[in-house]
Amino acid sequence: QVQLVESGGGLVQAGGSLRLSCTVSGRTLSSIAMGWFRQPPGKEREFVAIISLTGDPKTYADSVKGRFTISRDNAKNEVYLQMNSLKSEDTAVYFCAARVPGNGRPYYSPGGYGYWGQGTQVTVSS
């Protein structure tokens, strides 16, 4: 059973930074691609970023490109999301997710991921 636990969320002022972490257990991290999604208040869950098995390539949503960086440490079984220049519209619950290979769903679809963390709240005040 794969388990994902996010941490690092909180309240930050606009322009500030936060670093989210996702700890993976139950499976070797190096065997799965990992993604971050977010769900703003009253909206659907949306893709943020994905990182491949080896750490390259990485793909980002246009809304976070140039401000967010996804990374991974397979030795620690952890995935990170460094968020800089935060904006009020980045306010959301952030989820890490483990991709399910071969299910035909695109990487930007929540359906392409088989395991999810419980989420961590990020609130950006303007």
N, C-alpha and C positions, 0 to 999 in steps of 0.2 A: 504494500500500500504506500503510494507516494504521498507525502505530506509537505505542504509549503506554508511557511510562516513569514509574514511580512513584518517589518518594523521600521521605525525612523520617521513616521509621519508626525504632524504637529501643526502648530500655528506659526506663520511667518509673515512678515510684511512684504508687500510687493517690492520686487527687485532683489529679494533675498534668495537664499539657497537652502536646499534640504537634500539629504542622501537617504534613499530608501534601500533597505536590504531585504533579501528573500532567502531564507535558509531552507534547503531541500533535504528531505530524509526519505529513506525507503528505496532509493534508486540512485545509481551513480549519475551525477550531474552531467558528466561528459558525454552521456549517451542521448541527451535530449536538448532540443532547441528551447529557449525560454523567452517568454514575452512579458511585457507589462501592459496592462489595460487600466482604464479609469472610468468611473461612473460619476459624472457631475450630478448635483441634486436635480431630481425630476427628469433626468435624461437617461438614454440607453448607454450601456457599457461601450466604450470606444477604445480602439487600438492606440497604443502609445509608441511601443518600440519592441523589436525582436532581435535576439542575438543567436547566431548559429552555434553549433556544437563546439566549434573551435574558437569562437570569439570574433570571427570575421567571416562573412559580412554582418553588418548591423543595418537595420532599416528603421526609420522613424516616421511618425506621422508628420505631415507638413506643419502642424500647429506647434510642434515642439522642436523641430529641426534647428540645430544651432544653439539650443539652450539646454537640452537634456542629453545625457550620455548613458548608454546602457553598457554594462561590463559584467564579467563573470570571473569567479575564481573556482575552478573545478576542484582544486585540492581541498578547498574549504566547503565545497558544495553550496556556494552562495552566488547570488546574482544581485546586482546593484543598479540603481537608477539615480544618477546624480542630476539634480534639477537646479539650474541656475536661472537668474533673471525671471523669477517667478511672477506670474500675473494673476489677477483675481480670477480669471477664467480657467486657471489651472486647479482651482478648488474642486476637489472630488475625493471619492474613495479610490485608492489605488490598489490594484490586484496584480500579483505575479501569477503566471500560469505556465504549465509545462505543455509543449506542443505534442500532439499525437501525430506521428508520422504516417503518411499514406492514407489519410482519411478523405483526401480530396478537397478539404475546406481550405480556403486561402488563409494566409498567415494573419491577415487583419480581421478575420472573423473569430468571435469567441468560440464558435463551433469547432474550430481547428485545434482546440486545446482540451486536454482531458483531465487536467488536475488544476485546482485553483486554491489560492490561499484565502484567508478570511477577510483580507483587505485592511488597509490602514488609511486613516483620514488625513488628508492634507487640506489645510485651510489657509488661503492667502488673503490677507487684509489689505485693502487699498488705502 
